Amino acid sequence: MVTDEQVRLLMSLINKGMPQVTAAAKAGMSERTARKYLRSGQMPSVLRAPRTWRTRSDPFAEVWPEIESLLQQDGGLQAKTVVG
């Protein structure tokens, strides 16, 4: 996965007149990936869509209202105190 810092380095090397192949290699990405970010002009963090799915059901779904009320009563509670 390409980071914003890698793309910043790529852009800086391209602006200094370095060939795209060399700039991509120095930034640690393929030429094709470099071309994608140069065309879009955006950072990977902007292009990455937020994940909207869940990989498993929420283990606290049934007891969360009770936990929330305990935390509102005493904000200093720790996980071991609530579960134990």
N, C-alpha and C positions, 0 to 999 in steps of 0.2 A: 504494500500500500504506500502510495506516494504522500509525503507530508507537505505542508505549506512551506516549510523551510527549503525543501528540495526545489519547489517551484520558484521560490524567490531567487535561489541561487541560479537556476536555469535562466530566468528572465535577466538577471544581472549579467551573466556570461553572454547571452545573446545581444544585449545592449552594448557590450564591449566589442562586438563584432566577431565573436567566436562562431564557427560553423555549428549548425544545429546538432550534428552527430557528436561532435566533441563536447559541446555544452551539456547534452543529454547524458553522456557517459560520465562527465565530471559531477553531475547532479545525482547520479545513481539511478537512472531510469532509462528505459528504451527510447529509441528515437520516435517510435510511434506514440508512446505516452507523452513525450515532450511536445510533439506536434498537437496532441489533443489539448493540452493546457495552453499552448501558445495561441491556438485558434480561439479558445473560449475566453481567454484573458481573465479567468477566475481561478481562485485557489481551490484545492481539493476539499477543504472544509465547507466551502459554499456549495460545491457541486454534489456533495454526499447528501443523500436524502436521509432524513431521520427514520429510524426503525419504528414501525408501527405495530408489529406483531409481538406476541408473547410466546416464549419458548416452552413455558409451563404455566400451570395455574398458580395464582398467588397463594402461598402457604399461610398467609396471615389474614386472608379474606374473612374468615368466620370470626376471628377474635380481635380484629383491628379496632372496632368501636370500644371494646373494653380496655385495650392497651392505650388507646388515645385518651380515654377519660382518666386512666391512672397517671399518664404523663402530664395532663393538665393540672391534676391535683398536686403532683410533686415532680417538677421538672428535673430534679436531681437523680431520678431513678436510672438504674443501669439495666442492661439486658438480663444479667444474672438475677437481679432483684425481681423483675417482672415475671420471668419464666419460672424461677425457683420457687 
